[in-house]
Amino acid sequence: MARPRLADIDPAQPATGERLLVEAEKLFAAHGFAGVSLRDIGKAAALSNAALLHYYPSKEKLYRAVLDRVAADMEAAVAPALRSAAQPVARLEALFEAFADWLEGKPDRARLVMRELTENVERVATARHFVMTRLIDGMSQIVLDGQRAGVFRRCDAPLFVFHMIGSLSYFANGLPTIAGIVGRKPDALWQAHRRQTLAHLRRALLQEQD
């Protein structure tokens, strides 16, 4: 492997690695894992190929670092709901609102999450680690706690969580097109979707058992 030039890796510039992750995140969100090359990312981050490879020796490792960063940010956003001692319904609502706020405030990351859930078919066969595992486990625990308390009906907790994530993520990513189709303002439509989806999720969990 070629040695990076000193001009590319400056010890006085600790933000270089951060800049690399930021640019990689933007490109992966816009084009997906397969649609981006290391050369593309290096160019966007103003780094030579040698300098980029000094930080991440492969595109897979860089992508994993980007996903870890996104997952950590998502976990931080929903952490208050996960750690709350409130009643199950209040915790579920807090979780829903926190995740929806995160999607709304981080459109690139919302797009990247959707891509990871839908475009990971080839890599998933050999994957040994999924960055969202801890997050999904934490979200599922709110449902399980509610079931143990006799508040929520029996259901598959992780599938319920994926239903919530999928509904919000799909709508957030498709909002401009959906708004155009129905002829409504995106902001108003997003708020309406949030209210309606939360109402559906509550009914799904709180209805009497069959």
Solvent accessible surface area in square Angstrom, and as a share of the most:
residue,aa,sasa,rsa
1,M,168,0.75
2,A,74,0.57
3,R,216,0.79
4,P,40,0.25
5,R,152,0.55
6,L,163,0.81
7,A,94,0.73
8,D,21,0.11
9,I,34,0.17
10,D,57,0.30
11,P,131,0.82
12,A,76,0.59
13,Q,98,0.43
14,P,123,0.77
15,A,57,0.44
16,T,6,0.03
17,G,18,0.17
18,E,85,0.38
19,R,90,0.33
20,L,0,0.00
21,L,27,0.14
22,V,46,0.27
23,E,34,0.15
24,A,0,0.00
25,E,15,0.07
26,K,100,0.42
27,L,38,0.19
28,F,0,0.00
29,A,0,0.00
30,A,50,0.39
31,H,106,0.47
32,G,2,0.02
33,F,36,0.15
34,A,99,0.76
35,G,48,0.46
36,V,5,0.03
37,S,49,0.32
38,L,39,0.19
39,R,163,0.60
40,D,67,0.35
41,I,0,0.00
42,G,1,0.01
43,K,172,0.73
44,A,47,0.36
45,A,0,0.00
46,A,84,0.65
47,L,15,0.07
48,S,32,0.21
49,N,59,0.30
50,A,19,0.14
51,A,0,0.00
52,L,1,0.01
53,L,47,0.24
54,H,103,0.46
55,Y,69,0.26
56,Y,43,0.16
57,P,69,0.44
58,S,31,0.20
59,K,39,0.16
60,E,97,0.44
61,K,116,0.49
62,L,0,0.00
63,Y,8,0.03
64,R,104,0.38
65,A,21,0.17
66,V,0,0.00
67,L,13,0.07
68,D,54,0.28
69,R,60,0.22
70,V,3,0.02
71,A,5,0.04
72,A,57,0.44
73,D,36,0.19
74,M,1,0.00
75,E,33,0.15
76,A,69,0.54
77,A,36,0.28
78,V,0,0.00
79,A,13,0.10
80,P,96,0.60
81,A,3,0.02
82,L,43,0.21
83,R,200,0.73
84,S,37,0.24
85,A,107,0.83
86,A,47,0.37
87,Q,134,0.60
88,P,14,0.09
89,V,32,0.19
90,A,46,0.36
91,R,23,0.09
92,L,3,0.01
93,E,48,0.22
94,A,45,0.35
95,L,1,0.01
96,F,0,0.00
97,E,66,0.30
98,A,24,0.19
99,F,0,0.00
100,A,0,0.00
101,D,77,0.40
102,W,12,0.04
103,L,3,0.01
104,E,86,0.39
105,G,53,0.51
106,K,77,0.33
107,P,79,0.50
108,D,50,0.26
109,R,29,0.11
110,A,3,0.02
111,R,90,0.33
112,L,1,0.00
113,V,5,0.03
114,M,36,0.16
115,R,54,0.20
116,E,23,0.10
117,L,72,0.36
118,T,81,0.47
119,E,90,0.41
120,N,18,0.09
121,V,112,0.65
122,E,157,0.70
123,R,64,0.23
124,V,65,0.37
125,A,89,0.69
126,T,113,0.66
127,A,40,0.31
128,R,238,0.87
129,H,92,0.41
130,F,92,0.39
131,V,20,0.12
132,M,20,0.09
133,T,71,0.41
134,R,175,0.64
135,L,1,0.00
136,I,14,0.07
137,D,87,0.45
138,G,22,0.21
139,M,0,0.00
140,S,5,0.03
141,Q,70,0.31
142,I,0,0.00
143,V,1,0.00
144,L,60,0.30
145,D,41,0.21
146,G,0,0.00
147,Q,11,0.05
148,R,162,0.59
149,A,67,0.52
150,G,65,0.62
151,V,56,0.32
152,F,8,0.03
153,R,69,0.25
154,R,138,0.50
155,C,40,0.24
156,D,77,0.40
157,A,2,0.02
158,P,59,0.37
159,L,119,0.59
160,F,20,0.08
161,V,3,0.01
162,F,83,0.35
163,H,110,0.49
164,M,2,0.01
165,I,0,0.00
166,G,28,0.27
167,S,31,0.20
168,L,0,0.00
169,S,0,0.00
170,Y,147,0.56
171,F,27,0.11
172,A,24,0.18
173,N,49,0.25
174,G,21,0.20
175,L,25,0.12
176,P,96,0.60
177,T,92,0.53
178,I,35,0.18
179,A,5,0.04
180,G,59,0.57
181,I,135,0.68
182,V,77,0.44
183,G,66,0.63
184,R,125,0.46
185,K,161,0.68
186,P,62,0.39
187,D,109,0.57
188,A,56,0.43
189,L,13,0.06
190,W,7,0.02
191,Q,68,0.30
192,A,25,0.19
193,H,33,0.15
194,R,21,0.07
195,R,160,0.59
196,Q,113,0.50
197,T,8,0.05
198,L,25,0.13
199,A,37,0.29
200,H,86,0.38
201,L,2,0.01
202,R,89,0.33
203,R,136,0.50
204,A,35,0.27
205,L,1,0.01
206,L,69,0.34
207,Q,89,0.39
208,E,156,0.70
209,Q,118,0.52
210,D,178,0.92
